[in-house]
Amino acid sequence: MPIYEYKCDDCSTRFELRCNFSDEPESFCPECKGQARRVFSPVPVIFKGSGFYTTDSRKKNPESASPA
């Protein structure tokens, strides 16, 4: 089950909830019972290994790559 982060619009409390994909999103703050919204954060991407540079995908000898 994924963990979702929420932030209250009234008191700015941040909290996390573990929910199923099929559950309705939680919309109330546990502190003040105010309206809460889901917080979306960027996902970090880590590239490991070779093949992630622009020079890695180029051909070594462009003249022999395509016959004229």
mmCIF file of the N, C-alpha and C atoms, coordinates in Angstrom:
data_MODEL
# 
_entry.id   MODEL 
# 
loop_
_atom_site.group_PDB 
_atom_site.id 
_atom_site.type_symbol 
_atom_site.label_atom_id 
_atom_site.label_alt_id 
_atom_site.label_comp_id 
_atom_site.label_asym_id 
_atom_site.label_entity_id 
_atom_site.label_seq_id 
_atom_site.pdbx_PDB_ins_code 
_atom_site.Cartn_x 
_atom_site.Cartn_y 
_atom_site.Cartn_z 
_atom_site.occupancy 
_atom_site.B_iso_or_equiv 
_atom_site.pdbx_formal_charge 
_atom_site.auth_seq_id 
_atom_site.auth_comp_id 
_atom_site.auth_asym_id 
_atom_site.auth_atom_id 
_atom_site.pdbx_PDB_model_num 
ATOM 1   N N  . MET A 1 1  ? 0.834   -1.177 0.000   1.00 0.00 ? 1  MET A N  1 
ATOM 2   C CA . MET A 1 1  ? 0.000   0.000  0.000   1.00 0.00 ? 1  MET A CA 1 
ATOM 3   C C  . MET A 1 1  ? 0.886   1.250  0.000   1.00 0.00 ? 1  MET A C  1 
ATOM 4   N N  . PRO A 1 2  ? 0.560   2.214  -0.831  1.00 0.00 ? 2  PRO A N  1 
ATOM 5   C CA . PRO A 1 2  ? 1.353   3.447  -0.874  1.00 0.00 ? 2  PRO A CA 1 
ATOM 6   C C  . PRO A 1 2  ? 1.048   4.361  0.313   1.00 0.00 ? 2  PRO A C  1 
ATOM 7   N N  . ILE A 1 3  ? 2.008   5.198  0.633   1.00 0.00 ? 3  ILE A N  1 
ATOM 8   C CA . ILE A 1 3  ? 1.859   6.198  1.693   1.00 0.00 ? 3  ILE A CA 1 
ATOM 9   C C  . ILE A 1 3  ? 1.720   7.559  1.020   1.00 0.00 ? 3  ILE A C  1 
ATOM 10  N N  . TYR A 1 4  ? 0.676   8.287  1.379   1.00 0.00 ? 4  TYR A N  1 
ATOM 11  C CA . TYR A 1 4  ? 0.410   9.596  0.804   1.00 0.00 ? 4  TYR A CA 1 
ATOM 12  C C  . TYR A 1 4  ? 0.619   10.671 1.856   1.00 0.00 ? 4  TYR A C  1 
ATOM 13  N N  . GLU A 1 5  ? 1.137   11.831 1.430   1.00 0.00 ? 5  GLU A N  1 
ATOM 14  C CA . GLU A 1 5  ? 1.342   12.958 2.324   1.00 0.00 ? 5  GLU A CA 1 
ATOM 15  C C  . GLU A 1 5  ? 0.237   13.989 2.083   1.00 0.00 ? 5  GLU A C  1 
ATOM 16  N N  . TYR A 1 6  ? -0.290  14.533 3.173   1.00 0.00 ? 6  TYR A N  1 
ATOM 17  C CA . TYR A 1 6  ? -1.358  15.525 3.114   1.00 0.00 ? 6  TYR A CA 1 
ATOM 18  C C  . TYR A 1 6  ? -0.936  16.767 3.892   1.00 0.00 ? 6  TYR A C  1 
ATOM 19  N N  . LYS A 1 7  ? -1.536  17.910 3.522   1.00 0.00 ? 7  LYS A N  1 
ATOM 20  C CA . LYS A 1 7  ? -1.302  19.163 4.239   1.00 0.00 ? 7  LYS A CA 1 
ATOM 21  C C  . LYS A 1 7  ? -2.644  19.841 4.466   1.00 0.00 ? 7  LYS A C  1 
ATOM 22  N N  . CYS A 1 8  ? -2.861  20.268 5.696   1.00 0.00 ? 8  CYS A N  1 
ATOM 23  C CA . CYS A 1 8  ? -4.114  20.930 6.055   1.00 0.00 ? 8  CYS A CA 1 
ATOM 24  C C  . CYS A 1 8  ? -4.107  22.367 5.540   1.00 0.00 ? 8  CYS A C  1 
ATOM 25  N N  . ASP A 1 9  ? -5.221  22.798 4.968   1.00 0.00 ? 9  ASP A N  1 
ATOM 26  C CA . ASP A 1 9  ? -5.347  24.166 4.469   1.00 0.00 ? 9  ASP A CA 1 
ATOM 27  C C  . ASP A 1 9  ? -5.489  25.177 5.611   1.00 0.00 ? 9  ASP A C  1 
ATOM 28  N N  . ASP A 1 10 ? -6.042  24.746 6.741   1.00 0.00 ? 10 ASP A N  1 
ATOM 29  C CA . ASP A 1 10 ? -6.310  25.664 7.851   1.00 0.00 ? 10 ASP A CA 1 
ATOM 30  C C  . ASP A 1 10 ? -5.108  25.839 8.783   1.00 0.00 ? 10 ASP A C  1 
ATOM 31  N N  . CYS A 1 11 ? -4.546  24.725 9.282   1.00 0.00 ? 11 CYS A N  1 
ATOM 32  C CA . CYS A 1 11 ? -3.479  24.821 10.283  1.00 0.00 ? 11 CYS A CA 1 
ATOM 33  C C  . CYS A 1 11 ? -2.102  24.435 9.740   1.00 0.00 ? 11 CYS A C  1 
ATOM 34  N N  . SER A 1 12 ? -2.004  24.087 8.468   1.00 0.00 ? 12 SER A N  1 
ATOM 35  C CA . SER A 1 12 ? -0.746  23.729 7.789   1.00 0.00 ? 12 SER A CA 1 
ATOM 36  C C  . SER A 1 12 ? -0.055  22.496 8.374   1.00 0.00 ? 12 SER A C  1 
ATOM 37  N N  . THR A 1 13 ? -0.813  21.650 9.055   1.00 0.00 ? 13 THR A N  1 
ATOM 38  C CA . THR A 1 13 ? -0.266  20.403 9.574   1.00 0.00 ? 13 THR A CA 1 
ATOM 39  C C  . THR A 1 13 ? -0.044  19.436 8.427   1.00 0.00 ? 13 THR A C  1 
ATOM 40  N N  . ARG A 1 14 ? 1.128   18.786 8.420   1.00 0.00 ? 14 ARG A N  1 
ATOM 41  C CA . ARG A 1 14 ? 1.420   17.762 7.416   1.00 0.00 ? 14 ARG A CA 1 
ATOM 42  C C  . ARG A 1 14 ? 1.318   16.402 8.078   1.00 0.00 ? 14 ARG A C  1 
ATOM 43  N N  . PHE A 1 15 ? 0.682   15.457 7.393   1.00 0.00 ? 15 PHE A N  1 
ATOM 44  C CA . PHE A 1 15 ? 0.554   14.113 7.928   1.00 0.00 ? 15 PHE A CA 1 
ATOM 45  C C  . PHE A 1 15 ? 0.560   13.120 6.786   1.00 0.00 ? 15 PHE A C  1 
ATOM 46  N N  . GLU A 1 16 ? 0.862   11.863 7.119   1.00 0.00 ? 16 GLU A N  1 
ATOM 47  C CA . GLU A 1 16 ? 0.936   10.797 6.121   1.00 0.00 ? 16 GLU A CA 1 
ATOM 48  C C  . GLU A 1 16 ? -0.123  9.750  6.419   1.00 0.00 ? 16 GLU A C  1 
ATOM 49  N N  . LEU A 1 17 ? -0.669  9.185  5.360   1.00 0.00 ? 17 LEU A N  1 
ATOM 50  C CA . LEU A 1 17 ? -1.651  8.109  5.483   1.00 0.00 ? 17 LEU A CA 1 
ATOM 51  C C  . LEU A 1 17 ? -1.309  6.986  4.522   1.00 0.00 ? 17 LEU A C  1 
ATOM 52  N N  . ARG A 1 18 ? -1.465  5.768  4.976   1.00 0.00 ? 18 ARG A N  1 
ATOM 53  C CA . ARG A 1 18 ? -1.286  4.594  4.131   1.00 0.00 ? 18 ARG A CA 1 
ATOM 54  C C  . ARG A 1 18 ? -2.668  4.169  3.652   1.00 0.00 ? 18 ARG A C  1 
ATOM 55  N N  . CYS A 1 19 ? -2.865  4.178  2.341   1.00 0.00 ? 19 CYS A N  1 
ATOM 56  C CA . CYS A 1 19 ? -4.180  3.899  1.760   1.00 0.00 ? 19 CYS A CA 1 
ATOM 57  C C  . CYS A 1 19 ? -4.043  2.927  0.596   1.00 0.00 ? 19 CYS A C  1 
ATOM 58  N N  . ASN A 1 20 ? -5.121  2.212  0.310   1.00 0.00 ? 20 ASN A N  1 
ATOM 59  C CA . ASN A 1 20 ? -5.198  1.409  -0.903  1.00 0.00 ? 20 ASN A CA 1 
ATOM 60  C C  . ASN A 1 20 ? -5.435  2.328  -2.090  1.00 0.00 ? 20 ASN A C  1 
ATOM 61  N N  . PHE A 1 21 ? -5.156  1.813  -3.283  1.00 0.00 ? 21 PHE A N  1 
ATOM 62  C CA . PHE A 1 21 ? -5.425  2.607  -4.483  1.00 0.00 ? 21 PHE A CA 1 
ATOM 63  C C  . PHE A 1 21 ? -6.920  2.842  -4.662  1.00 0.00 ? 21 PHE A C  1 
ATOM 64  N N  . SER A 1 22 ? -7.727  1.922  -4.189  1.00 0.00 ? 22 SER A N  1 
ATOM 65  C CA . SER A 1 22 ? -9.173  2.023  -4.380  1.00 0.00 ? 22 SER A CA 1 
ATOM 66  C C  . SER A 1 22 ? -9.856  2.890  -3.322  1.00 0.00 ? 22 SER A C  1 
ATOM 67  N N  . ASP A 1 23 ? -9.144  3.283  -2.240  1.00 0.00 ? 23 ASP A N  1 
ATOM 68  C CA . ASP A 1 23 ? -9.737  4.119  -1.196  1.00 0.00 ? 23 ASP A CA 1 
ATOM 69  C C  . ASP A 1 23 ? -9.928  5.547  -1.687  1.00 0.00 ? 23 ASP A C  1 
ATOM 70  N N  . GLU A 1 24 ? -10.943 6.195  -1.115  1.00 0.00 ? 24 GLU A N  1 
ATOM 71  C CA . GLU A 1 24 ? -11.159 7.611  -1.390  1.00 0.00 ? 24 GLU A CA 1 
ATOM 72  C C  . GLU A 1 24 ? -10.055 8.415  -0.703  1.00 0.00 ? 24 GLU A C  1 
ATOM 73  N N  . PRO A 1 25 ? -9.585  9.503  -1.314  1.00 0.00 ? 25 PRO A N  1 
ATOM 74  C CA . PRO A 1 25 ? -8.547  10.310 -0.664  1.00 0.00 ? 25 PRO A CA 1 
ATOM 75  C C  . PRO A 1 25 ? -9.053  10.929 0.636   1.00 0.00 ? 25 PRO A C  1 
ATOM 76  N N  . GLU A 1 26 ? -8.193  10.927 1.643   1.00 0.00 ? 26 GLU A N  1 
ATOM 77  C CA . GLU A 1 26 ? -8.522  11.535 2.936   1.00 0.00 ? 26 GLU A CA 1 
ATOM 78  C C  . GLU A 1 26 ? -8.615  13.046 2.743   1.00 0.00 ? 26 GLU A C  1 
ATOM 79  N N  . SER A 1 27 ? -9.606  13.661 3.341   1.00 0.00 ? 27 SER A N  1 
ATOM 80  C CA . SER A 1 27 ? -9.762  15.095 3.115   1.00 0.00 ? 27 SER A CA 1 
ATOM 81  C C  . SER A 1 27 ? -9.879  15.901 4.394   1.00 0.00 ? 27 SER A C  1 
ATOM 82  N N  . PHE A 1 28 ? -9.654  15.290 5.567   1.00 0.00 ? 28 PHE A N  1 
ATOM 83  C CA . PHE A 1 28 ? -9.785  16.019 6.814   1.00 0.00 ? 28 PHE A CA 1 
ATOM 84  C C  . PHE A 1 28 ? -8.534  15.862 7.669   1.00 0.00 ? 28 PHE A C  1 
ATOM 85  N N  . CYS A 1 29 ? -8.115  16.961 8.272   1.00 0.00 ? 29 CYS A N  1 
ATOM 86  C CA . CYS A 1 29 ? -6.937  16.997 9.127   1.00 0.00 ? 29 CYS A CA 1 
ATOM 87  C C  . CYS A 1 29 ? -7.235  16.293 10.456  1.00 0.00 ? 29 CYS A C  1 
ATOM 88  N N  . PRO A 1 30 ? -6.299  15.463 10.954  1.00 0.00 ? 30 PRO A N  1 
ATOM 89  C CA . PRO A 1 30 ? -6.542  14.807 12.244  1.00 0.00 ? 30 PRO A CA 1 
ATOM 90  C C  . PRO A 1 30 ? -6.424  15.773 13.436  1.00 0.00 ? 30 PRO A C  1 
ATOM 91  N N  . GLU A 1 31 ? -5.779  16.936 13.256  1.00 0.00 ? 31 GLU A N  1 
ATOM 92  C CA . GLU A 1 31 ? -5.601  17.896 14.345  1.00 0.00 ? 31 GLU A CA 1 
ATOM 93  C C  . GLU A 1 31 ? -6.817  18.814 14.509  1.00 0.00 ? 31 GLU A C  1 
ATOM 94  N N  . CYS A 1 32 ? -7.191  19.501 13.416  1.00 0.00 ? 32 CYS A N  1 
ATOM 95  C CA . CYS A 1 32 ? -8.249  20.512 13.531  1.00 0.00 ? 32 CYS A CA 1 
ATOM 96  C C  . CYS A 1 32 ? -9.513  20.159 12.745  1.00 0.00 ? 32 CYS A C  1 
ATOM 97  N N  . LYS A 1 33 ? -9.501  19.014 12.069  1.00 0.00 ? 33 LYS A N  1 
ATOM 98  C CA . LYS A 1 33 ? -10.637 18.550 11.245  1.00 0.00 ? 33 LYS A CA 1 
ATOM 99  C C  . LYS A 1 33 ? -10.916 19.472 10.064  1.00 0.00 ? 33 LYS A C  1 
ATOM 100 N N  . GLY A 1 34 ? -9.912  20.269 9.663   1.00 0.00 ? 34 GLY A N  1 
ATOM 101 C CA . GLY A 1 34 ? -10.053 21.154 8.513   1.00 0.00 ? 34 GLY A CA 1 
ATOM 102 C C  . GLY A 1 34 ? -9.816  20.402 7.206   1.00 0.00 ? 34 GLY A C  1 
ATOM 103 N N  . GLN A 1 35 ? -9.997  21.102 6.096   1.00 0.00 ? 35 GLN A N  1 
ATOM 104 C CA . GLN A 1 35 ? -9.810  20.524 4.761   1.00 0.00 ? 35 GLN A CA 1 
ATOM 105 C C  . GLN A 1 35 ? -8.331  20.261 4.517   1.00 0.00 ? 35 GLN A C  1 
ATOM 106 N N  . ALA A 1 36 ? -7.985  19.061 4.044   1.00 0.00 ? 36 ALA A N  1 
ATOM 107 C CA . ALA A 1 36 ? -6.599  18.705 3.757   1.00 0.00 ? 36 ALA A CA 1 
ATOM 108 C C  . ALA A 1 36 ? -6.478  18.320 2.289   1.00 0.00 ? 36 ALA A C  1 
ATOM 109 N N  . ARG A 1 37 ? -5.309  18.586 1.729   1.00 0.00 ? 37 ARG A N  1 
ATOM 110 C CA . ARG A 1 37 ? -5.040  18.261 0.323   1.00 0.00 ? 37 ARG A CA 1 
ATOM 111 C C  . ARG A 1 37 ? -3.806  17.382 0.234   1.00 0.00 ? 37 ARG A C  1 
ATOM 112 N N  . ARG A 1 38 ? -3.787  16.522 -0.773  1.00 0.00 ? 38 ARG A N  1 
ATOM 113 C CA . ARG A 1 38 ? -2.644  15.647 -0.999  1.00 0.00 ? 38 ARG A CA 1 
ATOM 114 C C  . ARG A 1 38 ? -1.479  16.471 -1.533  1.00 0.00 ? 38 ARG A C  1 
ATOM 115 N N  . VAL A 1 39 ? -0.279  16.208 -1.013  1.00 0.00 ? 39 VAL A N  1 
ATOM 116 C CA . VAL A 1 39 ? 0.935   16.902 -1.424  1.00 0.00 ? 39 VAL A CA 1 
ATOM 117 C C  . VAL A 1 39 ? 1.679   16.008 -2.409  1.00 0.00 ? 39 VAL A C  1 
ATOM 118 N N  . PHE A 1 40 ? 2.016   16.559 -3.560  1.00 0.00 ? 40 PHE A N  1 
ATOM 119 C CA . PHE A 1 40 ? 2.768   15.826 -4.569  1.00 0.00 ? 40 PHE A CA 1 
ATOM 120 C C  . PHE A 1 40 ? 4.207   16.308 -4.561  1.00 0.00 ? 40 PHE A C  1 
ATOM 121 N N  . SER A 1 41 ? 5.140   15.361 -4.526  1.00 0.00 ? 41 SER A N  1 
ATOM 122 C CA . SER A 1 41 ? 6.565   15.678 -4.493  1.00 0.00 ? 41 SER A CA 1 
ATOM 123 C C  . SER A 1 41 ? 7.243   15.046 -5.694  1.00 0.00 ? 41 SER A C  1 
ATOM 124 N N  . PRO A 1 42 ? 8.298   15.674 -6.204  1.00 0.00 ? 42 PRO A N  1 
ATOM 125 C CA . PRO A 1 42 ? 9.018   15.060 -7.329  1.00 0.00 ? 42 PRO A CA 1 
ATOM 126 C C  . PRO A 1 42 ? 9.735   13.787 -6.889  1.00 0.00 ? 42 PRO A C  1 
ATOM 127 N N  . VAL A 1 43 ? 9.808   12.851 -7.794  1.00 0.00 ? 43 VAL A N  1 
ATOM 128 C CA . VAL A 1 43 ? 10.457  11.579 -7.525  1.00 0.00 ? 43 VAL A CA 1 
ATOM 129 C C  . VAL A 1 43 ? 11.907  11.674 -7.986  1.00 0.00 ? 43 VAL A C  1 
ATOM 130 N N  . PRO A 1 44 ? 12.854  11.312 -7.128  1.00 0.00 ? 44 PRO A N  1 
ATOM 131 C CA . PRO A 1 44 ? 14.261  11.381 -7.557  1.00 0.00 ? 44 PRO A CA 1 
ATOM 132 C C  . PRO A 1 44 ? 14.575  10.276 -8.549  1.00 0.00 ? 44 PRO A C  1 
ATOM 133 N N  . VAL A 1 45 ? 15.373  10.612 -9.550  1.00 0.00 ? 45 VAL A N  1 
ATOM 134 C CA . VAL A 1 45 ? 15.798  9.647  -10.557 1.00 0.00 ? 45 VAL A CA 1 
ATOM 135 C C  . VAL A 1 45 ? 17.313  9.563  -10.504 1.00 0.00 ? 45 VAL A C  1 
ATOM 136 N N  . ILE A 1 46 ? 17.828  8.352  -10.366 1.00 0.00 ? 46 ILE A N  1 
ATOM 137 C CA . ILE A 1 46 ? 19.273  8.144  -10.297 1.00 0.00 ? 46 ILE A CA 1 
ATOM 138 C C  . ILE A 1 46 ? 19.672  7.254  -11.462 1.00 0.00 ? 46 ILE A C  1 
ATOM 139 N N  . PHE A 1 47 ? 20.547  7.765  -12.334 1.00 0.00 ? 47 PHE A N  1 
ATOM 140 C CA . PHE A 1 47 ? 21.040  6.999  -13.464 1.00 0.00 ? 47 PHE A CA 1 
ATOM 141 C C  . PHE A 1 47 ? 22.365  6.356  -13.075 1.00 0.00 ? 47 PHE A C  1 
ATOM 142 N N  . LYS A 1 48 ? 22.412  5.027  -13.150 1.00 0.00 ? 48 LYS A N  1 
ATOM 143 C CA . LYS A 1 48 ? 23.643  4.319  -12.825 1.00 0.00 ? 48 LYS A CA 1 
ATOM 144 C C  . LYS A 1 48 ? 24.098  3.529  -14.040 1.00 0.00 ? 48 LYS A C  1 
ATOM 145 N N  . GLY A 1 49 ? 25.381  3.452  -14.237 1.00 0.00 ? 49 GLY A N  1 
ATOM 146 C CA . GLY A 1 49 ? 25.919  2.681  -15.346 1.00 0.00 ? 49 GLY A CA 1 
ATOM 147 C C  . GLY A 1 49 ? 26.191  3.545  -16.557 1.00 0.00 ? 49 GLY A C  1 
ATOM 148 N N  . SER A 1 50 ? 26.628  2.895  -17.629 1.00 0.00 ? 50 SER A N  1 
ATOM 149 C CA . SER A 1 50 ? 26.939  3.624  -18.849 1.00 0.00 ? 50 SER A CA 1 
ATOM 150 C C  . SER A 1 50 ? 25.705  3.714  -19.733 1.00 0.00 ? 50 SER A C  1 
ATOM 151 N N  . GLY A 1 51 ? 25.770  4.596  -20.727 1.00 0.00 ? 51 GLY A N  1 
ATOM 152 C CA . GLY A 1 51 ? 24.681  4.710  -21.680 1.00 0.00 ? 51 GLY A CA 1 
ATOM 153 C C  . GLY A 1 51 ? 23.755  5.870  -21.436 1.00 0.00 ? 51 GLY A C  1 
ATOM 154 N N  . PHE A 1 52 ? 24.084  6.768  -20.529 1.00 0.00 ? 52 PHE A N  1 
ATOM 155 C CA . PHE A 1 52 ? 23.198  7.870  -20.227 1.00 0.00 ? 52 PHE A CA 1 
ATOM 156 C C  . PHE A 1 52 ? 23.737  9.217  -20.688 1.00 0.00 ? 52 PHE A C  1 
ATOM 157 N N  . TYR A 1 53 ? 24.782  9.197  -21.493 1.00 0.00 ? 53 TYR A N  1 
ATOM 158 C CA . TYR A 1 53 ? 25.346  10.433 -22.015 1.00 0.00 ? 53 TYR A CA 1 
ATOM 159 C C  . TYR A 1 53 ? 25.039  10.536 -23.501 1.00 0.00 ? 53 TYR A C  1 
ATOM 160 N N  . THR A 1 54 ? 24.970  11.748 -24.032 1.00 0.00 ? 54 THR A N  1 
ATOM 161 C CA . THR A 1 54 ? 24.657  11.921 -25.453 1.00 0.00 ? 54 THR A CA 1 
ATOM 162 C C  . THR A 1 54 ? 25.757  11.361 -26.332 1.00 0.00 ? 54 THR A C  1 
ATOM 163 N N  . THR A 1 55 ? 26.978  11.360 -25.852 1.00 0.00 ? 55 THR A N  1 
ATOM 164 C CA . THR A 1 55 ? 28.075  10.825 -26.665 1.00 0.00 ? 55 THR A CA 1 
ATOM 165 C C  . THR A 1 55 ? 28.064  9.299  -26.706 1.00 0.00 ? 55 THR A C  1 
ATOM 166 N N  . ASP A 1 56 ? 27.391  8.626  -25.788 1.00 0.00 ? 56 ASP A N  1 
ATOM 167 C CA . ASP A 1 56 ? 27.340  7.166  -25.777 1.00 0.00 ? 56 ASP A CA 1 
ATOM 168 C C  . ASP A 1 56 ? 26.469  6.612  -26.902 1.00 0.00 ? 56 ASP A C  1 
ATOM 169 N N  . SER A 1 57 ? 25.481  7.376  -27.361 1.00 0.00 ? 57 SER A N  1 
ATOM 170 C CA . SER A 1 57 ? 24.561  6.861  -28.380 1.00 0.00 ? 57 SER A CA 1 
ATOM 171 C C  . SER A 1 57 ? 25.014  7.179  -29.802 1.00 0.00 ? 57 SER A C  1 
ATOM 172 N N  . ARG A 1 58 ? 26.047  7.976  -29.962 1.00 0.00 ? 58 ARG A N  1 
ATOM 173 C CA . ARG A 1 58 ? 26.522  8.326  -31.298 1.00 0.00 ? 58 ARG A CA 1 
ATOM 174 C C  . ARG A 1 58 ? 27.446  7.246  -31.835 1.00 0.00 ? 58 ARG A C  1 
ATOM 175 N N  . LYS A 1 59 ? 27.447  7.131  -33.150 1.00 0.00 ? 59 LYS A N  1 
ATOM 176 C CA . LYS A 1 59 ? 28.322  6.160  -33.811 1.00 0.00 ? 59 LYS A CA 1 
ATOM 177 C C  . LYS A 1 59 ? 29.746  6.694  -33.824 1.00 0.00 ? 59 LYS A C  1 
ATOM 178 N N  . LYS A 1 60 ? 30.697  5.789  -33.745 1.00 0.00 ? 60 LYS A N  1 
ATOM 179 C CA . LYS A 1 60 ? 32.100  6.176  -33.706 1.00 0.00 ? 60 LYS A CA 1 
ATOM 180 C C  . LYS A 1 60 ? 32.561  6.759  -35.041 1.00 0.00 ? 60 LYS A C  1 
ATOM 181 N N  . ASN A 1 61 ? 32.125  6.143  -36.143 1.00 0.00 ? 61 ASN A N  1 
ATOM 182 C CA . ASN A 1 61 ? 32.556  6.571  -37.470 1.00 0.00 ? 61 ASN A CA 1 
ATOM 183 C C  . ASN A 1 61 ? 31.312  6.845  -38.324 1.00 0.00 ? 61 ASN A C  1 
ATOM 184 N N  . PRO A 1 62 ? 30.848  8.087  -38.434 1.00 0.00 ? 62 PRO A N  1 
ATOM 185 C CA . PRO A 1 62 ? 29.613  8.372  -39.146 1.00 0.00 ? 62 PRO A CA 1 
ATOM 186 C C  . PRO A 1 62 ? 29.678  8.126  -40.650 1.00 0.00 ? 62 PRO A C  1 
ATOM 187 N N  . GLU A 1 63 ? 30.880  8.138  -41.274 1.00 0.00 ? 63 GLU A N  1 
ATOM 188 C CA . GLU A 1 63 ? 30.965  7.913  -42.713 1.00 0.00 ? 63 GLU A CA 1 
ATOM 189 C C  . GLU A 1 63 ? 30.636  6.472  -43.088 1.00 0.00 ? 63 GLU A C  1 
ATOM 190 N N  . SER A 1 64 ? 31.035  5.514  -42.269 1.00 0.00 ? 64 SER A N  1 
ATOM 191 C CA . SER A 1 64 ? 30.785  4.098  -42.601 1.00 0.00 ? 64 SER A CA 1 
ATOM 192 C C  . SER A 1 64 ? 29.409  3.630  -42.144 1.00 0.00 ? 64 SER A C  1 
ATOM 193 N N  . ALA A 1 65 ? 28.673  4.476  -41.427 1.00 0.00 ? 65 ALA A N  1 
ATOM 194 C CA . ALA A 1 65 ? 27.360  4.081  -40.906 1.00 0.00 ? 65 ALA A CA 1 
ATOM 195 C C  . ALA A 1 65 ? 26.301  4.017  -42.004 1.00 0.00 ? 65 ALA A C  1 
ATOM 196 N N  . SER A 1 66 ? 26.319  4.942  -42.968 1.00 0.00 ? 66 SER A N  1 
ATOM 197 C CA . SER A 1 66 ? 25.304  4.947  -44.020 1.00 0.00 ? 66 SER A CA 1 
ATOM 198 C C  . SER A 1 66 ? 25.983  4.944  -45.394 1.00 0.00 ? 66 SER A C  1 
ATOM 199 N N  . PRO A 1 67 ? 25.726  3.905  -46.201 1.00 0.00 ? 67 PRO A N  1 
ATOM 200 C CA . PRO A 1 67 ? 26.344  3.867  -47.530 1.00 0.00 ? 67 PRO A CA 1 
ATOM 201 C C  . PRO A 1 67 ? 25.753  4.926  -48.439 1.00 0.00 ? 67 PRO A C  1 
ATOM 202 N N  . ALA A 1 68 ? 26.583  5.510  -49.307 1.00 0.00 ? 68 ALA A N  1 
ATOM 203 C CA . ALA A 1 68 ? 26.136  6.585  -50.209 1.00 0.00 ? 68 ALA A CA 1 
ATOM 204 C C  . ALA A 1 68 ? 25.614  6.058  -51.504 1.00 0.00 ? 68 ALA A C  1 
# 
